[in-house]
Amino acid sequence: EVDATAGHASVIVPESAVPGATGLRICVGGGRKVTMTVPKQALAGDTLKLALEGELGWRCDIVPLKPRPQRRKGRVCALVPGNAVPGTSKVFIDTLDGKMVQIAVPQAAAPGDTMVLTAAGKTTNEWQCTLEKQAYDLTAPAAVPPMEDELRHAELRHVLELSGGFWNLKLRRSPCLGVPGVVVVEGVAAGEELARTPAALFLSPEAVRRAAPQLALVVASLVEEMPRDNQSAELTLQAAFLAGLLAAREEEQTTPTTTTTRARATTTATATAT
């Protein structure tokens, strides 16, 4: 029985559990108990992290005991865990033939890179490990100029209000400890509403699946290759969708001149023809 009365809990999948069949009793408070089936993707020793997400219900994330390997054209692949120390840490990898091998994380590796194992000979007693670097640059972007930051904030507030939300004018855009955020610039009365966001603007996993079903399928297929400390399919789906929105926005901002020129050319041609 799992105590989740605080709105969250963690439980290790027992050896006797049958994924997809075994049920776990969860105390959710108020004397109520619910039964959750161990996910089919979970294995004995994995940790199930439960969290209550308001009206969306309970979310269950699987934190594997060890990296999940994947076969790729006769190779065995596993991601470098997020807590690995390059050149020092060693990880156990299942070769998918009933054997476990211990591999030292390469000195040049970084969390998110892929370790690729190939048999060094005709038998699987010896393995050669090569490293595939992650394809994307995860370096933090440069800071946004203050005026542009204010403009973005004003646009977001405008959209919020058009969608039926509320934003108290006592809140102002301001960096808090170097992190973009908002601060209260006037006194606030007890119970005074500061902000309200309509559910239609929530970037929930369900909303993303409806808006981008193909993206949801791709993310679901990649979950097992993610670092063991970041294997939340729903969080990854939300992050991928948000990254796509930001990329589309950046692309729009890089082509305003071309769009304006075409519009002017069309207007001139129409006037001449008339």
Protein Blocks (a to p, Z undefined) as FASTA:
>chain_A
ZZfknopacddddfkbcghkaccdddebjhiacdddddfkbcehiacddddehjnopadd
dddfbdcdddeehiacddddfkbcehkaccdddehnopacdddddfkbcehiacddddfb
lblkbccddddddfbdcbdcddddfklmmmmmmmmmmmmmmnopacdfkbccddeehiac
dddfbdcdehiafbdcdfklpccfklmmmmmmmlmmmmmmmmmmpcfklccfklmmmmmm
mmmmmmmmmmmmmmmmmmmmmmmmmmmmmmmmZZ
